Amino acid sequence: MPSLAPRPDLDSLPKYVPGRTIQGAIKLASNEVPGGPLPSVRAAITEAMGDVNRYPDSGSHALRERLAADLDVPIEHLAVGCGSVSLCQQLIQAVCGPGDEAMFAWRSFEAYPIVTQVAHAQPVKVPLTSSHGLDLDAMLAAITDRTKLIFVCNPNNPTGTVLTHDELARFIDAVPSHVLVVLDEAYKEFVTDADVPDGVEFTRTHQNVAVLRTFSKAYGLAGLRVGYAVACASIAEALRQVYVAFSVNAIAQVAAMASLDAADELMARCREISGERDRVRTALVGMGYEIPVTQANFVWFPLGERTAAFAEHMLDRKLIVRPFPEGARVTIGTPEENDLFLTAAQEFLA
Ligand SMILES: *Cc1c(COP(=O)(O)O)cnc(C)c1O
């Protein structure tokens, strides 16, 4: 008799390590924005609570209609998901058969290898350049007959580096048309460099480009779980087919629309964070740290073996950062939080 057991390959599944939350400590570990919901968003959430005995709209029609108008894309080109993490997994489920390859830079977003393996696809990791950016030439060279999808995180999590319009355009033109290029733009709203493209523009001209966006970062709704994809109609439809029914809850849908209504106010907050980011990076570089130029709401410390000591040092000062094997990622917080962090970073060098 066969015995009941989970898939044996789950033993080798990398674990998603969430940023730690410690009472009384300052969390700079998960790339959240520091501000809570705006009063208008809070009011929409409160009102939506009255209907939670009903199932949500599984097609998120109102939100998709709103996004279609804002982005000037057909509604058929939109799919909504329970966070863009979920859309990453749905994309692989939608285009990869067992053993097909999903490629991404490494290190990049830690969900990519997990969702790839869960969906029975083969992860292909391409090392970053020595300047911590995506190595597009190496990624092109790694394409095989089995490659179905390439995640391109722009700006890259956790290094903050960006690809310019020309770099991306050249890459997309060189990728075979049967391979889906997924532009993950989770941090787009923090970008201040005018050479960084809006990925949605590529979806207007290329059937094999999909863009992922989220309400978790700039829009401040990480706790409610909602993101969206823009892609050609057939890919967007496939995303809706593999969607777990009702997984984007009603409160999230309403909060996302209220946040779009408040976009001006929220984007002004993002500009403040981007300004703080540049201030923090300049200060760190002045102390002698190597910090790649970042366009996201975090800075990357490629500290290698000193990473664990750095994270411990910060924790001793009640500052939670996010260590990886190669380095530490630190989210930009309020100006006061950033000052505390800068003082601690100076002390680490002593
Ligand atoms: C945070 C993040 C996301 C968004 O995740 P959600 O599931 O929408 O909260 C997607 N991609 C990257 C690269 C991220 O860092």
The ligand as an ORCA input file, in Angstrom:
! r2SCAN-3c Opt
* xyz 0 1
  C       7.033     42.834     -2.708
  C       7.225     42.284     -4.056
  C       6.138     41.832     -4.798
  C       4.746     42.038     -4.320
  O       4.267     41.079     -3.580
  P       2.731     41.074     -3.207
  O       2.418     39.622     -3.290
  O       1.969     41.859     -4.214
  O       2.661     41.642     -1.844
  C       6.342     41.354     -6.071
  N       7.561     41.328     -6.603
  C       8.618     41.770     -5.932
  C       9.928     41.780     -6.590
  C       8.488     42.248     -4.643
  O       9.558     42.670     -3.983
*
